[in-house]
């Protein structure tokens, strides 16, 4: 299970994690909380479903939101970095995108951006996920947890973040 593996990797590094979620609406936090002992690593989460909350709570720059909207890789990156600041964590996970069934602001259903921010650097991944709303949301959860595991590394070494 991705959540269990990620929490073990974070615990091994003695890092804490927080989540910033839009389209997943708390599912990432719920996946982490479903693992016994998650409280040793998970500090909390922010569901910033409304675009204005991404700015006012997570510190996503207003000009970025105005120019590109909430469904954008740079917004995902800013959300991940912002939740680290807001919750005082070592690692921030973020999801933003369109779950469907319809599009949003010119973005098609299934367009998703996930981001991970760590002390070693940040990583963003843009995806086009197939399926209905529930499938897109579940795949977004798996994507951000998988990306985090890649960045943090199960052996404590992780890959080289790009940002």
N, C-alpha and C positions, 0 to 999 in steps of 0.2 A: 504494500500500500504506500503510495507516494507520500502521504502526510506523515505516516509513521517514520519512513526513511528520512524525510526532511527534518523532522523534529529530533531524531537521533543525531543527525549530522550537526544540527545547530547546537544541541546539548554538548556534543563532543568539542565544539569550538568555544563553548560558553557564551554563545550569542543569543540574543533575544530577537523576536520577530513581531511585526505588526502588519496589519493588512489595510489596504485602501481599496474599496470595492465599489464599482458602479453596476455594471450589468449582472454581476454575480450576486449582488444584494446580500452578502453575508455568508455565502456558501463556502468561500475559502476559509474563513474563520471557523465555520461549522465543521469542515473537514479536519482542521487541525484539532479542534476541541474534542472531536470524536475519539482521539487517541488518549488513552490513560496517561497521565503525567504531563500533558501539554502545558499545564500551568507553570512548569519549570522554565519554559521557553517563550510561550505566547503571552505578550503584554496586553493586546487588545486589537480592536479593529474599528475602522471608520467606514460606514456605508454612505458614500457621497453620491447618491443617485442623481440628485439635481446638479446641473452644471454650476450654478453659483456656489454650491458648497465645496466643489473642487477648488475654487479660488479662496473662499473665506475660511474654510477649515484646513485644507491641505496645502494652501499657499501656491496653487498653480497660478502662474502669472495671468492676470486679466487680459493683456494684449494677445497672449497665445490662445486663450479660450475664445476671444472675440474673432480672431483671424481664422482659426481652424475648427473651432467647436470642441466638444468633449471627446469625440472619437478620433484620436490621433496618437501616434507613437510618442511624441514629445509630451503630450498630456499624461500618458501612462507613466513615463519616466518621472515627471514632476510629482505625480501622485505618490509614487514609491519613495522618492526622496522626501517628500512632504510628510508622509506618515512616520518615517524614521524620526524626523524632528519633533512632530507633534506628540508621539508616544514615547520618545526617548529609547528607541530600539536600535539594535545593530543592523537589522535587516528589515527592509520594507518590501512588501509584495503589493502589486497593483493590477487591477483589471478595469478595462473600459472597452466599450464596443456596442454593437447592436445585436440583441438576442432575437429580435423578430417578434411577431411574424412580418411586420412591415419594416421598411427602411426608416432612417432618421437623418435628417439634414443632409441628404444626398449620399448617405452611406447605406450599403446593402446589408440585409440581415446576414449575420455570420462574420461580419468584419469585426475583429477583436484585436486589441493590443494589450499585451501583458508586460510587466516590468518588474525587475528585482533590483533593489539598491542595497549595497553592502559597503563595509569599510574599505573593501578592495576595489570597488568600482561598481558600475551599473550595467545592466543588460536589458534590452527591450526586444520583444519579438512580436511581429505583426502576422496575423493569421486570417485565413478565410475558412471558416468552419461550416461544414454542411449540417443540415438537419433542422428540425423544429426548435422552438425556443428552449425547451428543457435540455435538448441535446447540445445546443450551442453553449448554454450556461455550464453544463457539466464538463464539456470539453475545455472551456476557458479555465475552470478550476484546475483540471489536470494539467493544462498548459503552464499555468503560473507555478504550480507546485513542481512540475518537472523542470522548468527553467531554473527555479530556485535551487533545486537539487544539483543541477549542472554547475551553477555558479558557486555554490557552497562546497560541493563535492562530498560524497559519502565518506571518503577517506580523510577528509579534512584539508584536502589540497585544492579542490575545485578547478574549474577551467579559468581561462583568462578573460575577465569581463572586458567588453569592447569600449564602453564609455568612460 
